[in-house]
């Protein structure tokens, strides 16, 4: 049954605006389900390249439903969302704000009658993530795998059937694609044969070759616990289709490109069947292929196991330095200073004791954990077997800024009672507040050390690290209490010059 409806074009952005605002005019508040449905539709239309362009109502709703499916929402939830929006849309029709449509009725019927075959089977996000880890790791293998490269090239070429992929000649491949070039190097370096893969193509019938390559790739996926759907070609097409939706291609365009719904994503059958559009598929190839090949350095988080310290983790990396390159790590530490009598004692304290951030390629994490997995585990996107959860650079930069601000506020000089039981006596605008707890433990009050004019200091960070200087005056102080001093610095050449430095970069010279 194909998706057909008598509709007038509507802009998705206009629909989203109506759905968001219509409940506000109703006598009663919208249900929780209706609110979720509206939020979901609004989020989806924001992903469109041009949400202001009017489109067929049936296509709009089907695109949105496929978007829900690739985010692993259940058929029940999708049907409830659709019902909620149908009710809101009916209000708009009654008010002559929206054109009548039978698209809601058609889609609700299909979800009700075909959910087992249309929705409740096929590739999940976790499945796709597992396949991505597999394909991105191909280049790290010591021995070139024909099955792995057949799979990868098929995905790079837009889910090309494996039998066609096996018949590709090295001379016919486009020059300049780094991933294809890598496959050529692995499979054809130093060879004089015309075909890319060593499969004795000229001595086999098409049927024999198809049987051979299908068996090779099927075995490869099973060995790596990658779910299969219907035929192996259907499986590959399903994963490619899921990836295409994930990177932002619209489902109706993908359906037109493929001409059918692959077994790995049968929900695409909402659009019916058509003649495959090779040009449309080719337009998607590059962006989708990056899902299976792009393996950038990204930030991740690991959690230290009970009674494990960051020092333990560093020592483990040092111990296996020949087998394992330690990743770049970020383990924020604040430096606290405390006054004991007339002395200032500096202490280091982790801001988040059991979390270590590290920068790595996704494919390098599992090998790393084989050496340090008894000390720490890495956060994932879901349950067992799911992909490791990356932290976007934007999020990580914001976190580092927040950590810096936090440390600036909490890293401070605090006082202990001296042997006589009296308090240090300095407070608010001096160096630190006095002990107000009454238990001799001291309380964090203010920012790390303040300095008097003429006091000798050591620079412990920044461009002037390890230089000695003398405080001339306070240059500025911000609302967070961060003081900047004008410092006279004498370098190794005995040349004197001045610089304005943050108090957090300074320590009394006798304590540095």
C-alpha positions as CSV (number, residue, x, y, z in Angstrom):
1,X,0.0,0.0,0.0
2,X,1.6,3.3,-1.0
3,X,1.1,6.6,0.7
4,X,-1.4,8.6,-1.3
5,X,-3.5,11.5,-0.1
6,X,-5.3,14.5,-1.5
7,X,-3.4,17.4,-0.1
8,X,-2.6,21.0,-0.7
9,X,1.1,22.0,0.0
10,X,1.9,23.2,3.5
11,X,5.2,24.6,4.8
12,X,6.6,22.5,7.7
13,X,7.5,25.7,9.5
14,X,3.9,26.9,9.3
15,X,2.7,23.6,10.7
16,X,5.2,23.7,13.5
17,X,4.1,27.2,14.4
18,X,0.5,26.2,14.4
19,X,1.1,23.1,16.5
20,X,3.1,25.1,19.1
21,X,0.6,28.0,19.4
22,X,-2.8,26.3,18.9
23,X,-2.9,24.6,22.4
24,X,-2.5,28.0,23.9
25,X,-5.9,29.1,22.6
26,X,-7.7,25.9,23.8
27,X,-9.9,25.8,26.9
28,X,-7.8,23.1,28.5
29,X,-4.1,22.5,28.6
30,X,-2.6,20.0,26.1
31,X,-1.8,16.5,27.3
32,X,1.7,15.5,28.1
33,X,1.7,13.3,25.0
34,X,0.5,16.2,22.8
35,X,3.2,18.5,24.2
36,X,5.9,15.8,23.4
37,X,4.5,15.3,19.9
38,X,4.5,19.1,19.2
39,X,8.1,19.4,20.5
40,X,9.2,16.4,18.4
41,X,7.6,17.8,15.2
42,X,9.1,21.2,15.9
43,X,12.6,19.7,16.5
44,X,12.3,17.7,13.2
45,X,11.3,20.7,11.0
46,X,14.3,22.6,12.3
47,X,16.5,20.0,10.7
48,X,15.2,20.6,7.2
49,X,17.3,22.6,4.8
50,X,14.3,24.8,3.9
51,X,11.3,24.3,6.3
52,X,9.6,27.3,4.7
53,X,9.0,25.5,1.4
54,X,5.5,24.1,1.1
55,X,5.3,20.3,0.6
56,X,2.7,17.5,0.3
57,X,1.2,16.9,3.7
58,X,1.5,13.1,3.4
59,X,5.2,13.5,2.6
60,X,5.8,15.8,5.5
61,X,4.2,13.4,8.0
62,X,5.9,10.3,6.6
63,X,9.3,12.1,6.7
64,X,8.7,13.0,10.3
65,X,7.7,9.4,11.2
66,X,10.8,7.9,9.6
67,X,12.9,10.5,11.6
68,X,11.2,9.2,14.7
69,X,12.0,5.6,13.7
70,X,15.7,6.1,13.3
71,X,15.7,7.7,16.8
72,X,14.4,4.3,18.1
73,X,10.9,5.6,19.2
74,X,8.4,2.7,19.5
75,X,5.5,2.2,17.1
76,X,3.1,2.9,20.0
77,X,4.8,6.2,20.8
78,X,4.9,7.2,17.1
79,X,1.2,6.4,16.7
80,X,0.3,8.4,19.9
81,X,2.3,11.4,18.5
82,X,0.5,11.1,15.2
83,X,-2.9,11.0,16.9
84,X,-2.1,14.0,19.0
85,X,-1.0,16.1,16.0
86,X,-4.1,14.9,14.1
87,X,-6.3,16.4,16.7
88,X,-4.5,19.7,16.6
89,X,-4.6,19.7,12.8
90,X,-8.4,19.1,12.8
91,X,-8.8,22.3,14.9
92,X,-6.9,24.2,12.2
93,X,-9.1,22.8,9.5
94,X,-12.2,23.8,11.4
95,X,-10.8,27.3,11.7
96,X,-10.0,27.5,8.0
97,X,-6.3,27.9,8.9
98,X,-5.2,24.6,7.4
99,X,-6.3,22.7,4.3
100,X,-8.2,19.4,4.7
101,X,-6.1,16.2,4.3
102,X,-6.5,12.5,4.6
103,X,-2.8,11.9,5.3
104,X,-3.3,11.5,9.0
105,X,-5.9,8.8,8.5
106,X,-3.8,6.8,6.0
107,X,-0.7,6.9,8.2
108,X,-2.6,6.0,11.4
109,X,-4.1,3.0,9.6
110,X,-0.7,1.9,8.4
111,X,0.9,2.1,11.8
112,X,-2.0,0.3,13.3
113,X,-2.1,-2.6,10.8
114,X,1.6,-2.9,9.7
115,X,3.6,-2.0,12.8
116,X,5.2,-5.4,13.1
117,X,6.7,-5.4,9.6
118,X,6.8,-1.6,9.0
119,X,8.2,-0.4,12.3
120,X,9.2,-3.1,14.7
121,X,12.1,-4.5,12.8
122,X,15.3,-3.2,11.2
123,X,18.4,-1.3,12.1
124,X,18.6,0.6,15.4
125,X,20.9,3.4,16.3
126,X,23.0,1.1,18.4
127,X,23.3,-1.3,15.4
128,X,24.5,1.5,13.2
129,X,27.0,2.7,15.8
130,X,28.5,-0.8,16.0
131,X,28.8,-1.0,12.3
132,X,30.5,2.4,12.2
133,X,33.1,1.3,14.7
134,X,33.7,-1.7,12.6
135,X,34.2,0.1,9.3
136,X,36.2,3.0,10.8
137,X,38.6,0.4,12.3
138,X,39.3,-1.4,9.0
139,X,42.4,0.7,8.3
140,X,43.9,-0.2,11.6
141,X,44.0,-4.0,10.9
142,X,47.4,-5.6,10.3
143,X,46.1,-8.0,7.6
144,X,43.9,-6.6,4.8
145,X,40.5,-8.2,4.9
146,X,38.7,-8.7,1.5
147,X,35.3,-9.0,3.3
148,X,35.9,-5.8,5.3
149,X,36.9,-3.8,2.3
150,X,34.0,-5.2,0.2
151,X,31.6,-4.0,2.9
152,X,33.3,-0.6,3.2
153,X,33.5,0.0,-0.6
154,X,29.8,-1.0,-1.0
155,X,28.8,1.6,1.7
156,X,31.1,4.3,0.2
157,X,29.5,3.6,-3.2
158,X,25.9,4.2,-1.9
159,X,25.1,0.6,-0.8
160,X,26.2,-0.9,-4.1
161,X,25.3,-4.6,-4.3
162,X,28.2,-6.8,-3.3
163,X,28.3,-8.7,-6.6
164,X,28.8,-5.3,-8.5
165,X,31.3,-4.2,-5.9
166,X,33.3,-7.4,-6.5
167,X,33.5,-6.7,-10.2
168,X,35.0,-3.2,-9.8
169,X,38.3,-2.7,-11.7
170,X,41.0,-0.7,-10.0
171,X,41.4,1.6,-13.0
172,X,37.7,2.5,-12.8
173,X,37.8,3.9,-9.3
174,X,37.8,7.7,-8.9
175,X,41.2,9.1,-8.0
176,X,41.4,11.5,-5.0
177,X,39.1,9.9,-2.5
178,X,41.4,9.0,0.4
179,X,39.2,6.2,1.7
180,X,39.0,4.5,-1.8
181,X,42.7,5.1,-2.2
182,X,43.3,3.3,1.0
183,X,41.2,0.3,-0.1
184,X,43.2,0.2,-3.4
185,X,46.5,0.2,-1.5
186,X,45.3,-2.6,0.8
187,X,43.8,-4.8,-2.0
188,X,45.7,-4.0,-5.1
189,X,49.2,-2.7,-4.2
190,X,51.8,-4.2,-6.5
191,X,49.2,-6.3,-8.4
192,X,48.8,-6.5,-12.1
193,X,45.2,-8.0,-12.2
194,X,42.5,-5.8,-13.6
195,X,40.0,-6.4,-10.8
196,X,40.4,-4.6,-7.4
197,X,39.6,-7.6,-5.2
198,X,41.4,-11.0,-5.5
199,X,38.3,-13.1,-6.1
200,X,39.2,-15.0,-9.3
201,X,36.4,-13.1,-11.1
202,X,37.3,-14.2,-14.6
203,X,37.1,-17.9,-13.6
204,X,33.7,-17.7,-11.9
205,X,30.1,-17.3,-13.1
206,X,28.2,-14.3,-11.9
207,X,26.2,-16.6,-9.6
208,X,29.3,-18.2,-8.2
209,X,30.8,-14.8,-7.5
210,X,27.7,-13.5,-5.9
211,X,27.4,-16.6,-3.6
212,X,31.1,-16.2,-2.6
213,X,31.1,-12.5,-1.8
214,X,27.7,-12.7,0.0
215,X,29.0,-15.5,2.2
216,X,32.3,-13.6,2.9
217,X,30.6,-10.4,4.1
218,X,27.8,-12.2,5.9
219,X,30.4,-14.2,7.9
220,X,32.3,-11.0,8.6
221,X,29.2,-9.2,10.1
222,X,28.2,-12.2,12.1
223,X,31.7,-12.5,13.6
224,X,31.3,-8.9,14.8
225,X,27.8,-9.2,16.1
226,X,26.3,-6.9,13.5
227,X,22.5,-7.8,13.0
228,X,21.5,-8.8,9.5
229,X,18.1,-8.2,7.8
230,X,16.8,-10.3,4.8
231,X,19.6,-10.6,2.2
232,X,23.1,-9.2,2.8
233,X,22.5,-6.5,0.2
234,X,19.3,-5.5,2.0
235,X,21.2,-5.4,5.2
236,X,23.9,-3.0,3.7
237,X,21.2,-0.9,2.1
238,X,19.4,-0.7,5.5
239,X,22.4,0.6,7.3
240,X,23.2,3.0,4.5
241,X,19.6,4.3,4.6
242,X,19.7,4.7,8.3
243,X,22.9,6.7,8.0
244,X,21.5,8.8,5.3
245,X,18.5,9.9,7.5
246,X,20.9,10.5,10.4
247,X,23.1,12.9,8.4
248,X,20.0,14.9,7.4
249,X,18.8,13.6,4.0
250,X,15.0,13.5,3.8
251,X,13.4,10.1,3.8
252,X,11.3,10.7,0.7
253,X,14.4,11.6,-1.2
254,X,16.2,8.5,0.0
255,X,13.2,6.4,-1.0
256,X,13.3,7.9,-4.5
257,X,17.0,7.2,-4.7
258,X,16.7,3.5,-3.7
259,X,13.3,2.9,-5.4
260,X,12.3,0.6,-2.5
261,X,12.4,0.0,1.2
262,X,15.4,-2.1,2.3
263,X,14.9,-4.9,4.7
264,X,17.1,-3.1,7.3
265,X,14.7,-0.1,7.3
266,X,11.2,-1.2,6.2
267,X,9.6,2.0,7.5
268,X,10.8,3.6,4.2
269,X,7.9,1.6,2.6
270,X,5.6,4.4,3.7
271,X,6.6,6.0,0.4
272,X,5.9,3.0,-1.8
273,X,8.1,1.7,-4.6
274,X,9.4,3.6,-7.6
275,X,12.2,3.4,-10.2
276,X,15.6,3.9,-8.5
277,X,17.1,7.3,-9.1
278,X,20.8,6.8,-9.5
279,X,21.5,10.5,-9.7
280,X,19.7,11.2,-6.5
281,X,21.6,8.4,-4.7
282,X,24.9,9.8,-6.0
283,X,24.1,13.2,-4.6
284,X,24.0,11.6,-1.1
285,X,27.0,9.3,-1.4
286,X,29.8,11.6,-0.1
287,X,27.9,12.8,3.0
288,X,26.7,9.3,3.9
289,X,30.1,7.7,3.4
290,X,31.6,9.9,6.0
291,X,29.4,8.2,8.6
292,X,31.4,5.0,8.0
293,X,34.9,6.4,7.4
294,X,35.3,9.6,9.3
295,X,37.3,8.9,12.4
296,X,38.4,12.2,14.0
297,X,40.0,12.8,17.3
298,X,37.2,13.6,19.8
299,X,36.9,14.0,23.5
300,X,35.4,11.2,25.7
301,X,35.1,10.5,29.4
302,X,36.2,7.6,31.4
303,X,35.3,6.8,35.0
304,X,37.9,5.6,37.5
305,X,36.9,2.4,39.3
306,X,36.6,2.3,43.0
307,X,39.8,3.0,44.9
308,X,41.6,3.9,41.7
309,X,43.4,7.2,41.4
310,X,44.5,9.2,38.4
311,X,48.1,8.5,39.3
312,X,47.3,4.8,39.0
313,X,46.0,5.3,35.5
314,X,49.0,7.4,34.4
315,X,51.4,4.8,35.8
316,X,49.6,2.1,33.8
317,X,50.0,4.0,30.6
318,X,53.7,4.5,31.4
319,X,54.1,0.8,32.1
320,X,52.7,-0.2,28.6
321,X,54.2,2.8,26.8
322,X,55.7,0.5,24.1
323,X,52.4,-1.2,23.3
324,X,50.0,1.7,23.9
325,X,50.3,5.4,23.3
326,X,48.6,7.4,26.1
327,X,45.9,9.7,24.9
328,X,45.8,13.4,25.7
329,X,44.0,13.6,29.1
330,X,42.2,16.3,31.0
331,X,41.9,15.9,34.7
332,X,41.1,19.2,36.3
333,X,42.8,20.0,39.6
334,X,42.4,23.0,41.8
335,X,45.2,24.2,44.0
336,X,44.2,25.2,47.5
337,X,46.3,27.1,49.9
338,X,45.9,27.0,53.6
339,X,47.5,28.9,56.3
340,X,48.9,26.9,59.2
341,X,50.3,29.3,61.7
342,X,52.5,31.6,59.7
343,X,53.0,29.2,56.9
344,X,51.1,28.8,53.7
345,X,50.7,25.2,52.6
346,X,49.6,24.4,49.0
347,X,47.4,21.3,48.3
348,X,46.0,19.9,45.0
349,X,42.5,18.5,44.9
350,X,40.7,17.0,41.9
351,X,37.6,18.9,40.9
352,X,35.8,15.7,39.8
353,X,37.8,12.9,41.5
354,X,36.7,9.9,39.4
355,X,36.2,11.4,35.9
356,X,39.1,11.6,33.4
357,X,38.5,13.2,30.0
358,X,40.6,12.0,27.1
359,X,41.0,12.7,23.4
360,X,41.0,9.7,21.1
361,X,39.7,8.2,17.9
362,X,36.7,6.1,18.5
363,X,38.5,3.0,17.1
364,X,41.4,3.4,19.5
365,X,39.2,3.2,22.7
366,X,38.6,-0.5,22.8
367,X,42.3,-1.4,22.3
368,X,43.2,1.1,25.1
369,X,40.7,-0.4,27.5
370,X,42.3,-3.8,27.1
371,X,45.2,-2.4,29.0
372,X,43.4,-0.1,31.5
373,X,39.9,-1.5,31.6
374,X,40.5,-2.8,35.2
375,X,41.2,0.8,36.3
376,X,38.5,2.7,34.4
377,X,35.5,2.3,32.0
378,X,34.4,4.6,29.2
379,X,30.9,6.1,29.0
380,X,28.8,4.9,26.1
381,X,25.6,6.1,24.3
382,X,23.6,3.2,25.6
383,X,23.8,-0.3,27.0
384,X,26.4,-3.0,26.5
385,X,27.8,-3.1,23.0
386,X,26.8,0.5,22.1
387,X,29.2,3.1,20.9
388,X,31.5,5.2,23.1
389,X,29.9,8.6,23.8
390,X,31.8,11.5,22.3
391,X,31.8,15.0,23.7
392,X,31.5,17.7,21.1
393,X,34.3,20.3,21.0
394,X,31.8,23.0,21.7
395,X,30.5,21.3,24.8
396,X,34.0,20.5,25.9
397,X,35.2,24.1,25.5
398,X,32.2,25.3,27.5
399,X,33.0,22.8,30.2
400,X,36.6,23.9,30.4
401,X,35.5,27.5,30.7
402,X,33.1,26.5,33.5
403,X,35.8,24.5,35.3
404,X,38.1,27.5,35.1
405,X,35.5,29.8,36.6
406,X,34.7,27.2,39.3
407,X,38.3,26.8,40.2
408,X,38.7,30.6,40.3
409,X,35.9,30.9,42.8
410,X,36.8,27.9,45.0
411,X,40.5,27.8,45.0
412,X,41.4,29.9,47.9
413,X,43.4,30.6,50.9
414,X,41.7,29.2,54.0
415,X,42.8,29.3,57.6
416,X,43.4,26.7,60.4
417,X,43.4,27.6,64.0
418,X,46.9,28.1,65.3
419,X,48.1,26.3,68.5
420,X,46.6,29.0,70.7
421,X,43.2,28.4,69.3
422,X,42.8,31.9,67.8
423,X,41.9,32.6,64.2
424,X,44.2,34.0,61.6
425,X,42.2,37.2,61.7
426,X,42.3,38.2,58.0
427,X,39.0,38.2,56.0
428,X,36.9,39.4,53.1
429,X,39.1,41.8,51.2
430,X,42.3,40.5,52.5
431,X,43.5,37.0,51.9
432,X,40.9,34.8,53.3
433,X,38.0,34.6,55.7
434,X,38.4,33.3,59.2
435,X,37.2,30.0,60.5
436,X,33.5,30.3,61.0
437,X,32.7,26.7,61.5
438,X,34.0,26.6,65.1
439,X,35.6,23.2,64.6
440,X,39.0,24.2,63.6
441,X,38.6,22.9,60.0
442,X,38.5,26.3,58.3
443,X,36.2,27.4,55.5
444,X,36.7,28.4,51.9
445,X,36.2,32.0,51.6
446,X,38.2,33.8,48.9
447,X,40.5,33.6,46.0
448,X,44.1,32.2,46.1
449,X,46.8,34.3,47.5
450,X,46.8,38.0,47.6
451,X,50.1,39.9,47.6
452,X,51.4,43.1,49.0
453,X,53.4,45.7,47.1
454,X,57.1,44.8,47.1
455,X,56.4,41.1,47.7
456,X,58.6,38.7,45.7
457,X,56.7,36.1,43.7
458,X,57.3,33.2,41.3
459,X,55.2,32.9,38.1
460,X,53.9,29.3,37.9
461,X,52.1,29.4,34.6
462,X,51.6,31.2,31.3
463,X,54.2,32.9,29.1
464,X,56.3,33.9,32.0
465,X,56.4,30.6,33.8
466,X,59.3,30.1,36.2
467,X,60.2,33.8,36.1
468,X,60.8,35.7,39.3
469,X,59.2,39.0,39.9
470,X,58.2,41.7,42.4
471,X,54.6,43.0,43.0
472,X,54.3,46.6,42.1
473,X,50.5,47.2,42.6
474,X,47.0,45.8,42.0
475,X,46.1,46.5,38.4
476,X,42.5,45.3,38.5
477,X,40.0,43.1,40.3
478,X,36.9,41.5,38.7
479,X,33.5,40.6,40.4
480,X,34.6,37.0,40.9
481,X,37.5,38.2,43.0
482,X,40.2,37.5,40.5
483,X,43.0,40.0,41.1
484,X,45.5,41.0,38.5
485,X,48.8,42.5,39.6
486,X,51.4,44.6,37.9
487,X,54.6,42.6,38.2
488,X,58.2,43.7,37.7
489,X,60.0,40.7,36.1
490,X,63.7,40.2,35.7
491,X,64.6,37.5,33.1
492,X,67.8,35.5,32.7
493,X,69.4,38.3,30.9
494,X,68.8,40.6,33.9
495,X,66.5,42.7,31.7
496,X,63.7,44.2,33.7
497,X,60.2,44.6,32.4
498,X,56.6,44.7,33.7
499,X,53.6,42.5,33.0
500,X,50.0,42.3,34.3
501,X,49.4,38.8,35.7
502,X,46.4,36.9,37.2
503,X,46.9,36.1,40.9
504,X,46.2,32.4,40.1
505,X,49.5,32.3,38.2
506,X,51.6,33.7,41.1
507,X,53.0,32.1,44.3
508,X,55.1,33.6,47.1
509,X,58.7,33.1,46.0
510,X,59.6,31.3,49.2
511,X,56.7,28.8,48.8
512,X,57.1,28.3,45.0
